[in-house]
Amino acid sequence: MEDFKREVNTTLINKLKGEILFNEKLLEDIKKGDIIPAIREDRIDFYYYNSLLFQYNGIFKTHSKFAFVPKEYKPTYVANGTELGEVVDFYVGYENIKERAKLYTSPESIGVHSICKAGSILNNNDYIVLDIEIAFTPNKDNNEVQATIDQLETSKKQNRIDILLYSIKDRKLLFVEAKHYSNKEIRANDIPPVVNQIERYNKEINNNYNELLKSYSNYIKNLNELFENEIIPVPIEIVKQCGLIIFGFDSNQRDEYLKEKILPKLNDIKTYSIGNAKDIEIQKLYNALV
């Protein structure tokens, strides 16, 4: 996994800190936990409701799906002949772009967003969501924004882990796969597909342990440069087994199906289940899965 890198240079970070879009729009949403910044190789991604809202590699980019909107944008139908046009100024069109991105979310993405919000990196807690949508195999497409966002729609076919938790106290990383209760991958007469999926992730984690640890040490150093907050220490350990969180069910579904037909078939996978992802506490999630 020599291509797995999570690092940008100081020049890029300093340039980003001088951008009005970052200072007056993104930063405020990052503080609220609505936007998740993610360090990649030579760029920084910004996620909103699990959609890749912007990429920054010296300039901001967004997907045409999000930027191509009616001039008087409202999230509704438009009449024949309505004049459409690209949002050419991301600062002015920021809220419109966010609204467009939110239209592409799924129940699972909304749940992941709630988890990320609870574990915002600027919440001054000891347990945070450090990264999301972690692809072990980097995308080589020249149109990185287009390719990356399109890939989110077919992520079932890829090694893309939903969440990376970090215990600042323990200095330990924990990968977590997230599944909505309605997801067919947690159901099967024999072994559900999620079991093979997590086994694949575990193999990647164990085979590339040192590279992952190094990459996320660089990742955290970049975050410390970017936010200039209390220094987050670099990790010294990775939990070698990916955990699983299942959410989006009511009490009847929990008692009549989840406990009887889903959880018993997950083998030895450490699993945490919660009806409403908005009720998640990151420390409880972490402690249940380590």
Buried (B, 14 or more C-beta within 10 A) or exposed (E): BEEBBBBBEEEBBEBBBEBEBBEEBBBEBBBEBBBBBBBBEEBBBBBBBBBBBBBBBEEBBBBEBBBEBBEEBEEEEEEEEEEEEEBEEBEEBBEBBBBBBBEBBBBBBBBBBBBBBBBBBBBEBEBBBBBBBBBBEBBEEEEBBBEBBBBBEEBEEBBBBBBBBBBBEBBBBBBBBBBBBEBEBBBBEEEBBBBEBBBEBBEBBEEBBEBBBBBBBBBBBBBBBBBEEEEBEBBEEBBEBBBBBBBBBEEEBBEEBBEEBBBEBBEEBBBBBBBEBBEBEBBEBBEBBB
